[in-house]
């Protein structure tokens, strides 16, 4: 939760802009974005354990 909360603490105005952009994204684009973030997270864990 520290990592997830850091951008909101450090850059609140920019995070508001990002949230507004996310609300304007289509469902398909948001799904692709979420899938990409999941893959990046899984790869980070995989290579972090090696």
Residue, then its C-alpha position, 0 to 999 in steps of 0.5 A: x500500500x505504500x507504493x500505491x499511495x506514494x503518487x497520491x501523496x507526492x503528486x495529488x494534482x497530477x493524480x487527479x488528472x490521471x484519474x480523469x483520463x482513466x474515467x474517459x478511457x474506453x472499457x477495452x483500453x482500460x482492460x488492456x492497460x490493466x492487463x499490461x500492468x498485471x504482466x509487468x507486476x508478475x514479471x517484476x516478481x518473477x525476476x525479483x526472486x531470481 
